[in-house]
Amino acid sequence: MRVAKEVRANPTDLARLAEAFLTESKDLFGALKTARGEISLGGDVFGNADAAAKVQAAYTGAIEAAGTDVERLIAVCEEDMESLYQVAFAYQYTDQNNGQTIDNVDDNNPLTP
């Protein structure tokens, strides 16, 4: 496997991608909040048959598990957003620092590797 000698990224594009992750996490949170209100069922919905309590428990367990999974996905989106912003700022800082270094070099005194 070959390893790239240099990795380049556009800080603006990374910041936009981070913003998209933030938007998605907010949308997921809103959808989860709405869904939890709409899919919550009272015990009477399951009837009074012998298996009603088991069906209700299974339904409640599935809903809670799905909610937990969406909460985890939201957390991952937020962590990825933070990481993308950190990388974007690191690239921006490096680009600005390198630009200042280049600006400070005069034509008779080139940088040496």
Phi and psi restraints in degrees (range 20) as a CNS / XPLOR table:
assign (resid 1 and name C) (resid 2 and name N)
       (resid 2 and name CA) (resid 2 and name C) 1.0 -91.4 20.0 2
assign (resid 2 and name N) (resid 2 and name CA)
       (resid 2 and name C) (resid 3 and name N) 1.0 140.5 20.0 2
assign (resid 2 and name C) (resid 3 and name N)
       (resid 3 and name CA) (resid 3 and name C) 1.0 -105.6 20.0 2
assign (resid 3 and name N) (resid 3 and name CA)
       (resid 3 and name C) (resid 4 and name N) 1.0 132.3 20.0 2
assign (resid 3 and name C) (resid 4 and name N)
       (resid 4 and name CA) (resid 4 and name C) 1.0 -64.4 20.0 2
assign (resid 4 and name N) (resid 4 and name CA)
       (resid 4 and name C) (resid 5 and name N) 1.0 141.7 20.0 2
assign (resid 4 and name C) (resid 5 and name N)
       (resid 5 and name CA) (resid 5 and name C) 1.0 -75.8 20.0 2
assign (resid 5 and name N) (resid 5 and name CA)
       (resid 5 and name C) (resid 6 and name N) 1.0 -29.3 20.0 2
assign (resid 5 and name C) (resid 6 and name N)
       (resid 6 and name CA) (resid 6 and name C) 1.0 -145.1 20.0 2
assign (resid 6 and name N) (resid 6 and name CA)
       (resid 6 and name C) (resid 7 and name N) 1.0 139.6 20.0 2
assign (resid 6 and name C) (resid 7 and name N)
       (resid 7 and name CA) (resid 7 and name C) 1.0 -113.8 20.0 2
assign (resid 7 and name N) (resid 7 and name CA)
       (resid 7 and name C) (resid 8 and name N) 1.0 129.9 20.0 2
assign (resid 7 and name C) (resid 8 and name N)
       (resid 8 and name CA) (resid 8 and name C) 1.0 -120.4 20.0 2
assign (resid 8 and name N) (resid 8 and name CA)
       (resid 8 and name C) (resid 9 and name N) 1.0 144.1 20.0 2
assign (resid 8 and name C) (resid 9 and name N)
       (resid 9 and name CA) (resid 9 and name C) 1.0 -147.2 20.0 2
assign (resid 9 and name N) (resid 9 and name CA)
       (resid 9 and name C) (resid 10 and name N) 1.0 146.9 20.0 2
assign (resid 9 and name C) (resid 10 and name N)
       (resid 10 and name CA) (resid 10 and name C) 1.0 -89.8 20.0 2
assign (resid 10 and name N) (resid 10 and name CA)
       (resid 10 and name C) (resid 11 and name N) 1.0 116.7 20.0 2
assign (resid 10 and name C) (resid 11 and name N)
       (resid 11 and name CA) (resid 11 and name C) 1.0 -57.4 20.0 2
assign (resid 11 and name N) (resid 11 and name CA)
       (resid 11 and name C) (resid 12 and name N) 1.0 -36.0 20.0 2
assign (resid 11 and name C) (resid 12 and name N)
       (resid 12 and name CA) (resid 12 and name C) 1.0 -66.0 20.0 2
assign (resid 12 and name N) (resid 12 and name CA)
       (resid 12 and name C) (resid 13 and name N) 1.0 -42.9 20.0 2
assign (resid 12 and name C) (resid 13 and name N)
       (resid 13 and name CA) (resid 13 and name C) 1.0 -64.8 20.0 2
assign (resid 13 and name N) (resid 13 and name CA)
       (resid 13 and name C) (resid 14 and name N) 1.0 -39.6 20.0 2
assign (resid 13 and name C) (resid 14 and name N)
       (resid 14 and name CA) (resid 14 and name C) 1.0 -64.2 20.0 2
assign (resid 14 and name N) (resid 14 and name CA)
       (resid 14 and name C) (resid 15 and name N) 1.0 -40.6 20.0 2
assign (resid 14 and name C) (resid 15 and name N)
       (resid 15 and name CA) (resid 15 and name C) 1.0 -65.2 20.0 2
assign (resid 15 and name N) (resid 15 and name CA)
       (resid 15 and name C) (resid 16 and name N) 1.0 -38.6 20.0 2
assign (resid 15 and name C) (resid 16 and name N)
       (resid 16 and name CA) (resid 16 and name C) 1.0 -64.3 20.0 2
assign (resid 16 and name N) (resid 16 and name CA)
       (resid 16 and name C) (resid 17 and name N) 1.0 -41.5 20.0 2
assign (resid 16 and name C) (resid 17 and name N)
       (resid 17 and name CA) (resid 17 and name C) 1.0 -64.5 20.0 2
assign (resid 17 and name N) (resid 17 and name CA)
       (resid 17 and name C) (resid 18 and name N) 1.0 -40.7 20.0 2
assign (resid 17 and name C) (resid 18 and name N)
       (resid 18 and name CA) (resid 18 and name C) 1.0 -60.9 20.0 2
assign (resid 18 and name N) (resid 18 and name CA)
       (resid 18 and name C) (resid 19 and name N) 1.0 -41.9 20.0 2
assign (resid 18 and name C) (resid 19 and name N)
       (resid 19 and name CA) (resid 19 and name C) 1.0 -62.4 20.0 2
assign (resid 19 and name N) (resid 19 and name CA)
       (resid 19 and name C) (resid 20 and name N) 1.0 -38.2 20.0 2
assign (resid 19 and name C) (resid 20 and name N)
       (resid 20 and name CA) (resid 20 and name C) 1.0 -64.0 20.0 2
assign (resid 20 and name N) (resid 20 and name CA)
       (resid 20 and name C) (resid 21 and name N) 1.0 -39.9 20.0 2
assign (resid 20 and name C) (resid 21 and name N)
       (resid 21 and name CA) (resid 21 and name C) 1.0 -64.2 20.0 2
assign (resid 21 and name N) (resid 21 and name CA)
       (resid 21 and name C) (resid 22 and name N) 1.0 -39.5 20.0 2
assign (resid 21 and name C) (resid 22 and name N)
       (resid 22 and name CA) (resid 22 and name C) 1.0 -63.1 20.0 2
assign (resid 22 and name N) (resid 22 and name CA)
       (resid 22 and name C) (resid 23 and name N) 1.0 -45.2 20.0 2
assign (resid 22 and name C) (resid 23 and name N)
       (resid 23 and name CA) (resid 23 and name C) 1.0 -60.1 20.0 2
assign (resid 23 and name N) (resid 23 and name CA)
       (resid 23 and name C) (resid 24 and name N) 1.0 -45.5 20.0 2
assign (resid 23 and name C) (resid 24 and name N)
       (resid 24 and name CA) (resid 24 and name C) 1.0 -62.7 20.0 2
assign (resid 24 and name N) (resid 24 and name CA)
       (resid 24 and name C) (resid 25 and name N) 1.0 -40.8 20.0 2
assign (resid 24 and name C) (resid 25 and name N)
       (resid 25 and name CA) (resid 25 and name C) 1.0 -65.7 20.0 2
assign (resid 25 and name N) (resid 25 and name CA)
       (resid 25 and name C) (resid 26 and name N) 1.0 -38.3 20.0 2
assign (resid 25 and name C) (resid 26 and name N)
       (resid 26 and name CA) (resid 26 and name C) 1.0 -66.2 20.0 2
assign (resid 26 and name N) (resid 26 and name CA)
       (resid 26 and name C) (resid 27 and name N) 1.0 -41.3 20.0 2
assign (resid 26 and name C) (resid 27 and name N)
       (resid 27 and name CA) (resid 27 and name C) 1.0 -63.7 20.0 2
assign (resid 27 and name N) (resid 27 and name CA)
       (resid 27 and name C) (resid 28 and name N) 1.0 -42.4 20.0 2
assign (resid 27 and name C) (resid 28 and name N)
       (resid 28 and name CA) (resid 28 and name C) 1.0 -62.6 20.0 2
assign (resid 28 and name N) (resid 28 and name CA)
       (resid 28 and name C) (resid 29 and name N) 1.0 -42.6 20.0 2
assign (resid 28 and name C) (resid 29 and name N)
       (resid 29 and name CA) (resid 29 and name C) 1.0 -61.7 20.0 2
assign (resid 29 and name N) (resid 29 and name CA)
       (resid 29 and name C) (resid 30 and name N) 1.0 -44.7 20.0 2
assign (resid 29 and name C) (resid 30 and name N)
       (resid 30 and name CA) (resid 30 and name C) 1.0 -62.4 20.0 2
assign (resid 30 and name N) (resid 30 and name CA)
       (resid 30 and name C) (resid 31 and name N) 1.0 -42.8 20.0 2
assign (resid 30 and name C) (resid 31 and name N)
       (resid 31 and name CA) (resid 31 and name C) 1.0 -65.3 20.0 2
assign (resid 31 and name N) (resid 31 and name CA)
       (resid 31 and name C) (resid 32 and name N) 1.0 -40.3 20.0 2
assign (resid 31 and name C) (resid 32 and name N)
       (resid 32 and name CA) (resid 32 and name C) 1.0 -64.2 20.0 2
assign (resid 32 and name N) (resid 32 and name CA)
       (resid 32 and name C) (resid 33 and name N) 1.0 -43.4 20.0 2
assign (resid 32 and name C) (resid 33 and name N)
       (resid 33 and name CA) (resid 33 and name C) 1.0 -61.4 20.0 2
assign (resid 33 and name N) (resid 33 and name CA)
       (resid 33 and name C) (resid 34 and name N) 1.0 -44.2 20.0 2
assign (resid 33 and name C) (resid 34 and name N)
       (resid 34 and name CA) (resid 34 and name C) 1.0 -64.5 20.0 2
assign (resid 34 and name N) (resid 34 and name CA)
       (resid 34 and name C) (resid 35 and name N) 1.0 -46.3 20.0 2
assign (resid 34 and name C) (resid 35 and name N)
       (resid 35 and name CA) (resid 35 and name C) 1.0 -62.4 20.0 2
assign (resid 35 and name N) (resid 35 and name CA)
       (resid 35 and name C) (resid 36 and name N) 1.0 -40.8 20.0 2
assign (resid 35 and name C) (resid 36 and name N)
       (resid 36 and name CA) (resid 36 and name C) 1.0 -61.0 20.0 2
assign (resid 36 and name N) (resid 36 and name CA)
       (resid 36 and name C) (resid 37 and name N) 1.0 -35.3 20.0 2
assign (resid 36 and name C) (resid 37 and name N)
       (resid 37 and name CA) (resid 37 and name C) 1.0 -73.3 20.0 2
assign (resid 37 and name N) (resid 37 and name CA)
       (resid 37 and name C) (resid 38 and name N) 1.0 -33.5 20.0 2
assign (resid 37 and name C) (resid 38 and name N)
       (resid 38 and name CA) (resid 38 and name C) 1.0 -87.0 20.0 2
assign (resid 38 and name N) (resid 38 and name CA)
       (resid 38 and name C) (resid 39 and name N) 1.0 -26.7 20.0 2
assign (resid 38 and name C) (resid 39 and name N)
       (resid 39 and name CA) (resid 39 and name C) 1.0 -101.9 20.0 2
assign (resid 39 and name N) (resid 39 and name CA)
       (resid 39 and name C) (resid 40 and name N) 1.0 3.6 20.0 2
assign (resid 39 and name C) (resid 40 and name N)
       (resid 40 and name CA) (resid 40 and name C) 1.0 -75.1 20.0 2
assign (resid 40 and name N) (resid 40 and name CA)
       (resid 40 and name C) (resid 41 and name N) 1.0 122.2 20.0 2
assign (resid 40 and name C) (resid 41 and name N)
       (resid 41 and name CA) (resid 41 and name C) 1.0 -115.6 20.0 2
assign (resid 41 and name N) (resid 41 and name CA)
       (resid 41 and name C) (resid 42 and name N) 1.0 141.1 20.0 2
assign (resid 41 and name C) (resid 42 and name N)
       (resid 42 and name CA) (resid 42 and name C) 1.0 -75.4 20.0 2
assign (resid 42 and name N) (resid 42 and name CA)
       (resid 42 and name C) (resid 43 and name N) 1.0 161.0 20.0 2
assign (resid 42 and name C) (resid 43 and name N)
       (resid 43 and name CA) (resid 43 and name C) 1.0 -61.8 20.0 2
assign (resid 43 and name N) (resid 43 and name CA)
       (resid 43 and name C) (resid 44 and name N) 1.0 -28.2 20.0 2
assign (resid 43 and name C) (resid 44 and name N)
       (resid 44 and name CA) (resid 44 and name C) 1.0 -68.5 20.0 2
assign (resid 44 and name N) (resid 44 and name CA)
       (resid 44 and name C) (resid 45 and name N) 1.0 -19.9 20.0 2
assign (resid 44 and name C) (resid 45 and name N)
       (resid 45 and name CA) (resid 45 and name C) 1.0 -64.7 20.0 2
assign (resid 45 and name N) (resid 45 and name CA)
       (resid 45 and name C) (resid 46 and name N) 1.0 -28.4 20.0 2
assign (resid 45 and name C) (resid 46 and name N)
       (resid 46 and name CA) (resid 46 and name C) 1.0 -87.6 20.0 2
assign (resid 46 and name N) (resid 46 and name CA)
       (resid 46 and name C) (resid 47 and name N) 1.0 -1.6 20.0 2
assign (resid 46 and name C) (resid 47 and name N)
       (resid 47 and name CA) (resid 47 and name C) 1.0 82.2 20.0 2
assign (resid 47 and name N) (resid 47 and name CA)
       (resid 47 and name C) (resid 48 and name N) 1.0 -169.6 20.0 2
assign (resid 47 and name C) (resid 48 and name N)
       (resid 48 and name CA) (resid 48 and name C) 1.0 -121.5 20.0 2
assign (resid 48 and name N) (resid 48 and name CA)
       (resid 48 and name C) (resid 49 and name N) 1.0 18.0 20.0 2
assign (resid 48 and name C) (resid 49 and name N)
       (resid 49 and name CA) (resid 49 and name C) 1.0 -68.7 20.0 2
assign (resid 49 and name N) (resid 49 and name CA)
       (resid 49 and name C) (resid 50 and name N) 1.0 163.8 20.0 2
assign (resid 49 and name C) (resid 50 and name N)
       (resid 50 and name CA) (resid 50 and name C) 1.0 -57.6 20.0 2
assign (resid 50 and name N) (resid 50 and name CA)
       (resid 50 and name C) (resid 51 and name N) 1.0 -35.7 20.0 2
assign (resid 50 and name C) (resid 51 and name N)
       (resid 51 and name CA) (resid 51 and name C) 1.0 -85.9 20.0 2
assign (resid 51 and name N) (resid 51 and name CA)
       (resid 51 and name C) (resid 52 and name N) 1.0 -3.4 20.0 2
assign (resid 51 and name C) (resid 52 and name N)
       (resid 52 and name CA) (resid 52 and name C) 1.0 -57.7 20.0 2
assign (resid 52 and name N) (resid 52 and name CA)
       (resid 52 and name C) (resid 53 and name N) 1.0 -43.0 20.0 2
assign (resid 52 and name C) (resid 53 and name N)
       (resid 53 and name CA) (resid 53 and name C) 1.0 -64.0 20.0 2
assign (resid 53 and name N) (resid 53 and name CA)
       (resid 53 and name C) (resid 54 and name N) 1.0 -38.4 20.0 2
assign (resid 53 and name C) (resid 54 and name N)
       (resid 54 and name CA) (resid 54 and name C) 1.0 -69.3 20.0 2
assign (resid 54 and name N) (resid 54 and name CA)
       (resid 54 and name C) (resid 55 and name N) 1.0 -39.8 20.0 2
assign (resid 54 and name C) (resid 55 and name N)
       (resid 55 and name CA) (resid 55 and name C) 1.0 -64.8 20.0 2
assign (resid 55 and name N) (resid 55 and name CA)
       (resid 55 and name C) (resid 56 and name N) 1.0 -43.7 20.0 2
assign (resid 55 and name C) (resid 56 and name N)
       (resid 56 and name CA) (resid 56 and name C) 1.0 -62.3 20.0 2
assign (resid 56 and name N) (resid 56 and name CA)
       (resid 56 and name C) (resid 57 and name N) 1.0 -43.2 20.0 2
assign (resid 56 and name C) (resid 57 and name N)
       (resid 57 and name CA) (resid 57 and name C) 1.0 -63.3 20.0 2
assign (resid 57 and name N) (resid 57 and name CA)
       (resid 57 and name C) (resid 58 and name N) 1.0 -41.3 20.0 2
assign (resid 57 and name C) (resid 58 and name N)
       (resid 58 and name CA) (resid 58 and name C) 1.0 -65.0 20.0 2
assign (resid 58 and name N) (resid 58 and name CA)
       (resid 58 and name C) (resid 59 and name N) 1.0 -43.4 20.0 2
assign (resid 58 and name C) (resid 59 and name N)
       (resid 59 and name CA) (resid 59 and name C) 1.0 -61.7 20.0 2
assign (resid 59 and name N) (resid 59 and name CA)
       (resid 59 and name C) (resid 60 and name N) 1.0 -48.4 20.0 2
assign (resid 59 and name C) (resid 60 and name N)
       (resid 60 and name CA) (resid 60 and name C) 1.0 -62.1 20.0 2
assign (resid 60 and name N) (resid 60 and name CA)
       (resid 60 and name C) (resid 61 and name N) 1.0 -42.3 20.0 2
assign (resid 60 and name C) (resid 61 and name N)
       (resid 61 and name CA) (resid 61 and name C) 1.0 -62.4 20.0 2
assign (resid 61 and name N) (resid 61 and name CA)
       (resid 61 and name C) (resid 62 and name N) 1.0 -41.7 20.0 2
assign (resid 61 and name C) (resid 62 and name N)
       (resid 62 and name CA) (resid 62 and name C) 1.0 -65.7 20.0 2
assign (resid 62 and name N) (resid 62 and name CA)
       (resid 62 and name C) (resid 63 and name N) 1.0 -42.0 20.0 2
assign (resid 62 and name C) (resid 63 and name N)
       (resid 63 and name CA) (resid 63 and name C) 1.0 -64.5 20.0 2
assign (resid 63 and name N) (resid 63 and name CA)
       (resid 63 and name C) (resid 64 and name N) 1.0 -43.9 20.0 2
assign (resid 63 and name C) (resid 64 and name N)
       (resid 64 and name CA) (resid 64 and name C) 1.0 -64.8 20.0 2
assign (resid 64 and name N) (resid 64 and name CA)
       (resid 64 and name C) (resid 65 and name N) 1.0 -41.5 20.0 2
assign (resid 64 and name C) (resid 65 and name N)
       (resid 65 and name CA) (resid 65 and name C) 1.0 -64.3 20.0 2
assign (resid 65 and name N) (resid 65 and name CA)
       (resid 65 and name C) (resid 66 and name N) 1.0 -42.4 20.0 2
assign (resid 65 and name C) (resid 66 and name N)
       (resid 66 and name CA) (resid 66 and name C) 1.0 -63.7 20.0 2
assign (resid 66 and name N) (resid 66 and name CA)
       (resid 66 and name C) (resid 67 and name N) 1.0 -42.0 20.0 2
assign (resid 66 and name C) (resid 67 and name N)
       (resid 67 and name CA) (resid 67 and name C) 1.0 -62.0 20.0 2
assign (resid 67 and name N) (resid 67 and name CA)
       (resid 67 and name C) (resid 68 and name N) 1.0 -42.2 20.0 2
assign (resid 67 and name C) (resid 68 and name N)
       (resid 68 and name CA) (resid 68 and name C) 1.0 -62.3 20.0 2
assign (resid 68 and name N) (resid 68 and name CA)
       (resid 68 and name C) (resid 69 and name N) 1.0 -41.8 20.0 2
assign (resid 68 and name C) (resid 69 and name N)
       (resid 69 and name CA) (resid 69 and name C) 1.0 -63.7 20.0 2
assign (resid 69 and name N) (resid 69 and name CA)
       (resid 69 and name C) (resid 70 and name N) 1.0 -40.9 20.0 2
assign (resid 69 and name C) (resid 70 and name N)
       (resid 70 and name CA) (resid 70 and name C) 1.0 -67.4 20.0 2
assign (resid 70 and name N) (resid 70 and name CA)
       (resid 70 and name C) (resid 71 and name N) 1.0 -38.8 20.0 2
assign (resid 70 and name C) (resid 71 and name N)
       (resid 71 and name CA) (resid 71 and name C) 1.0 -60.6 20.0 2
assign (resid 71 and name N) (resid 71 and name CA)
       (resid 71 and name C) (resid 72 and name N) 1.0 -40.2 20.0 2
assign (resid 71 and name C) (resid 72 and name N)
       (resid 72 and name CA) (resid 72 and name C) 1.0 -65.5 20.0 2
assign (resid 72 and name N) (resid 72 and name CA)
       (resid 72 and name C) (resid 73 and name N) 1.0 -40.5 20.0 2
assign (resid 72 and name C) (resid 73 and name N)
       (resid 73 and name CA) (resid 73 and name C) 1.0 -62.7 20.0 2
assign (resid 73 and name N) (resid 73 and name CA)
       (resid 73 and name C) (resid 74 and name N) 1.0 -40.6 20.0 2
assign (resid 73 and name C) (resid 74 and name N)
       (resid 74 and name CA) (resid 74 and name C) 1.0 -60.6 20.0 2
assign (resid 74 and name N) (resid 74 and name CA)
       (resid 74 and name C) (resid 75 and name N) 1.0 -44.7 20.0 2
assign (resid 74 and name C) (resid 75 and name N)
       (resid 75 and name CA) (resid 75 and name C) 1.0 -62.2 20.0 2
assign (resid 75 and name N) (resid 75 and name CA)
       (resid 75 and name C) (resid 76 and name N) 1.0 -40.5 20.0 2
assign (resid 75 and name C) (resid 76 and name N)
       (resid 76 and name CA) (resid 76 and name C) 1.0 -63.7 20.0 2
assign (resid 76 and name N) (resid 76 and name CA)
       (resid 76 and name C) (resid 77 and name N) 1.0 -43.6 20.0 2
assign (resid 76 and name C) (resid 77 and name N)
       (resid 77 and name CA) (resid 77 and name C) 1.0 -59.6 20.0 2
assign (resid 77 and name N) (resid 77 and name CA)
       (resid 77 and name C) (resid 78 and name N) 1.0 -42.2 20.0 2
assign (resid 77 and name C) (resid 78 and name N)
       (resid 78 and name CA) (resid 78 and name C) 1.0 -68.4 20.0 2
assign (resid 78 and name N) (resid 78 and name CA)
       (resid 78 and name C) (resid 79 and name N) 1.0 -39.3 20.0 2
assign (resid 78 and name C) (resid 79 and name N)
       (resid 79 and name CA) (resid 79 and name C) 1.0 -65.8 20.0 2
assign (resid 79 and name N) (resid 79 and name CA)
       (resid 79 and name C) (resid 80 and name N) 1.0 -42.5 20.0 2
assign (resid 79 and name C) (resid 80 and name N)
       (resid 80 and name CA) (resid 80 and name C) 1.0 -63.5 20.0 2
assign (resid 80 and name N) (resid 80 and name CA)
       (resid 80 and name C) (resid 81 and name N) 1.0 -39.1 20.0 2
assign (resid 80 and name C) (resid 81 and name N)
       (resid 81 and name CA) (resid 81 and name C) 1.0 -59.2 20.0 2
assign (resid 81 and name N) (resid 81 and name CA)
       (resid 81 and name C) (resid 82 and name N) 1.0 -47.3 20.0 2
assign (resid 81 and name C) (resid 82 and name N)
       (resid 82 and name CA) (resid 82 and name C) 1.0 -61.7 20.0 2
assign (resid 82 and name N) (resid 82 and name CA)
       (resid 82 and name C) (resid 83 and name N) 1.0 -42.3 20.0 2
assign (resid 82 and name C) (resid 83 and name N)
       (resid 83 and name CA) (resid 83 and name C) 1.0 -63.9 20.0 2
assign (resid 83 and name N) (resid 83 and name CA)
       (resid 83 and name C) (resid 84 and name N) 1.0 -42.3 20.0 2
assign (resid 83 and name C) (resid 84 and name N)
       (resid 84 and name CA) (resid 84 and name C) 1.0 -63.1 20.0 2
assign (resid 84 and name N) (resid 84 and name CA)
       (resid 84 and name C) (resid 85 and name N) 1.0 -42.6 20.0 2
assign (resid 84 and name C) (resid 85 and name N)
       (resid 85 and name CA) (resid 85 and name C) 1.0 -62.0 20.0 2
assign (resid 85 and name N) (resid 85 and name CA)
       (resid 85 and name C) (resid 86 and name N) 1.0 -41.5 20.0 2
assign (resid 85 and name C) (resid 86 and name N)
       (resid 86 and name CA) (resid 86 and name C) 1.0 -61.6 20.0 2
assign (resid 86 and name N) (resid 86 and name CA)
       (resid 86 and name C) (resid 87 and name N) 1.0 -44.0 20.0 2
assign (resid 86 and name C) (resid 87 and name N)
       (resid 87 and name CA) (resid 87 and name C) 1.0 -66.0 20.0 2
assign (resid 87 and name N) (resid 87 and name CA)
       (resid 87 and name C) (resid 88 and name N) 1.0 -41.7 20.0 2
assign (resid 87 and name C) (resid 88 and name N)
       (resid 88 and name CA) (resid 88 and name C) 1.0 -60.3 20.0 2
assign (resid 88 and name N) (resid 88 and name CA)
       (resid 88 and name C) (resid 89 and name N) 1.0 -46.2 20.0 2
assign (resid 88 and name C) (resid 89 and name N)
       (resid 89 and name CA) (resid 89 and name C) 1.0 -66.1 20.0 2
assign (resid 89 and name N) (resid 89 and name CA)
       (resid 89 and name C) (resid 90 and name N) 1.0 -37.2 20.0 2
assign (resid 89 and name C) (resid 90 and name N)
       (resid 90 and name CA) (resid 90 and name C) 1.0 -63.4 20.0 2
assign (resid 90 and name N) (resid 90 and name CA)
       (resid 90 and name C) (resid 91 and name N) 1.0 -44.4 20.0 2
assign (resid 90 and name C) (resid 91 and name N)
       (resid 91 and name CA) (resid 91 and name C) 1.0 -64.7 20.0 2
assign (resid 91 and name N) (resid 91 and name CA)
       (resid 91 and name C) (resid 92 and name N) 1.0 -42.4 20.0 2
assign (resid 91 and name C) (resid 92 and name N)
       (resid 92 and name CA) (resid 92 and name C) 1.0 -62.8 20.0 2
assign (resid 92 and name N) (resid 92 and name CA)
       (resid 92 and name C) (resid 93 and name N) 1.0 -44.5 20.0 2
assign (resid 92 and name C) (resid 93 and name N)
       (resid 93 and name CA) (resid 93 and name C) 1.0 -61.3 20.0 2
assign (resid 93 and name N) (resid 93 and name CA)
       (resid 93 and name C) (resid 94 and name N) 1.0 -46.4 20.0 2
assign (resid 93 and name C) (resid 94 and name N)
       (resid 94 and name CA) (resid 94 and name C) 1.0 -62.4 20.0 2
assign (resid 94 and name N) (resid 94 and name CA)
       (resid 94 and name C) (resid 95 and name N) 1.0 -44.5 20.0 2
assign (resid 94 and name C) (resid 95 and name N)
       (resid 95 and name CA) (resid 95 and name C) 1.0 -60.6 20.0 2
assign (resid 95 and name N) (resid 95 and name CA)
       (resid 95 and name C) (resid 96 and name N) 1.0 -44.8 20.0 2
assign (resid 95 and name C) (resid 96 and name N)
       (resid 96 and name CA) (resid 96 and name C) 1.0 -66.1 20.0 2
assign (resid 96 and name N) (resid 96 and name CA)
       (resid 96 and name C) (resid 97 and name N) 1.0 -42.0 20.0 2
assign (resid 96 and name C) (resid 97 and name N)
       (resid 97 and name CA) (resid 97 and name C) 1.0 -63.7 20.0 2
assign (resid 97 and name N) (resid 97 and name CA)
       (resid 97 and name C) (resid 98 and name N) 1.0 -44.2 20.0 2
assign (resid 97 and name C) (resid 98 and name N)
       (resid 98 and name CA) (resid 98 and name C) 1.0 -64.9 20.0 2
assign (resid 98 and name N) (resid 98 and name CA)
       (resid 98 and name C) (resid 99 and name N) 1.0 -38.0 20.0 2
assign (resid 98 and name C) (resid 99 and name N)
       (resid 99 and name CA) (resid 99 and name C) 1.0 -63.1 20.0 2
assign (resid 99 and name N) (resid 99 and name CA)
       (resid 99 and name C) (resid 100 and name N) 1.0 -41.0 20.0 2
assign (resid 99 and name C) (resid 100 and name N)
       (resid 100 and name CA) (resid 100 and name C) 1.0 -66.7 20.0 2
assign (resid 100 and name N) (resid 100 and name CA)
       (resid 100 and name C) (resid 101 and name N) 1.0 -39.2 20.0 2
assign (resid 100 and name C) (resid 101 and name N)
       (resid 101 and name CA) (resid 101 and name C) 1.0 -62.0 20.0 2
assign (resid 101 and name N) (resid 101 and name CA)
       (resid 101 and name C) (resid 102 and name N) 1.0 -45.0 20.0 2
assign (resid 101 and name C) (resid 102 and name N)
       (resid 102 and name CA) (resid 102 and name C) 1.0 -64.3 20.0 2
assign (resid 102 and name N) (resid 102 and name CA)
       (resid 102 and name C) (resid 103 and name N) 1.0 -40.8 20.0 2
assign (resid 102 and name C) (resid 103 and name N)
       (resid 103 and name CA) (resid 103 and name C) 1.0 -63.4 20.0 2
assign (resid 103 and name N) (resid 103 and name CA)
       (resid 103 and name C) (resid 104 and name N) 1.0 -29.7 20.0 2
assign (resid 103 and name C) (resid 104 and name N)
       (resid 104 and name CA) (resid 104 and name C) 1.0 -83.8 20.0 2
assign (resid 104 and name N) (resid 104 and name CA)
       (resid 104 and name C) (resid 105 and name N) 1.0 -10.7 20.0 2
assign (resid 104 and name C) (resid 105 and name N)
       (resid 105 and name CA) (resid 105 and name C) 1.0 -86.5 20.0 2
assign (resid 105 and name N) (resid 105 and name CA)
       (resid 105 and name C) (resid 106 and name N) 1.0 129.1 20.0 2
assign (resid 105 and name C) (resid 106 and name N)
       (resid 106 and name CA) (resid 106 and name C) 1.0 -93.8 20.0 2
assign (resid 106 and name N) (resid 106 and name CA)
       (resid 106 and name C) (resid 107 and name N) 1.0 162.8 20.0 2
assign (resid 106 and name C) (resid 107 and name N)
       (resid 107 and name CA) (resid 107 and name C) 1.0 -60.0 20.0 2
assign (resid 107 and name N) (resid 107 and name CA)
       (resid 107 and name C) (resid 108 and name N) 1.0 -26.5 20.0 2
assign (resid 107 and name C) (resid 108 and name N)
       (resid 108 and name CA) (resid 108 and name C) 1.0 -87.8 20.0 2
assign (resid 108 and name N) (resid 108 and name CA)
       (resid 108 and name C) (resid 109 and name N) 1.0 -5.4 20.0 2
assign (resid 108 and name C) (resid 109 and name N)
       (resid 109 and name CA) (resid 109 and name C) 1.0 -133.5 20.0 2
assign (resid 109 and name N) (resid 109 and name CA)
       (resid 109 and name C) (resid 110 and name N) 1.0 72.0 20.0 2
assign (resid 109 and name C) (resid 110 and name N)
       (resid 110 and name CA) (resid 110 and name C) 1.0 -67.7 20.0 2
assign (resid 110 and name N) (resid 110 and name CA)
       (resid 110 and name C) (resid 111 and name N) 1.0 155.9 20.0 2
assign (resid 110 and name C) (resid 111 and name N)
       (resid 111 and name CA) (resid 111 and name C) 1.0 -66.0 20.0 2
assign (resid 111 and name N) (resid 111 and name CA)
       (resid 111 and name C) (resid 112 and name N) 1.0 143.4 20.0 2
assign (resid 111 and name C) (resid 112 and name N)
       (resid 112 and name CA) (resid 112 and name C) 1.0 -109.3 20.0 2
assign (resid 112 and name N) (resid 112 and name CA)
       (resid 112 and name C) (resid 113 and name N) 1.0 145.2 20.0 2
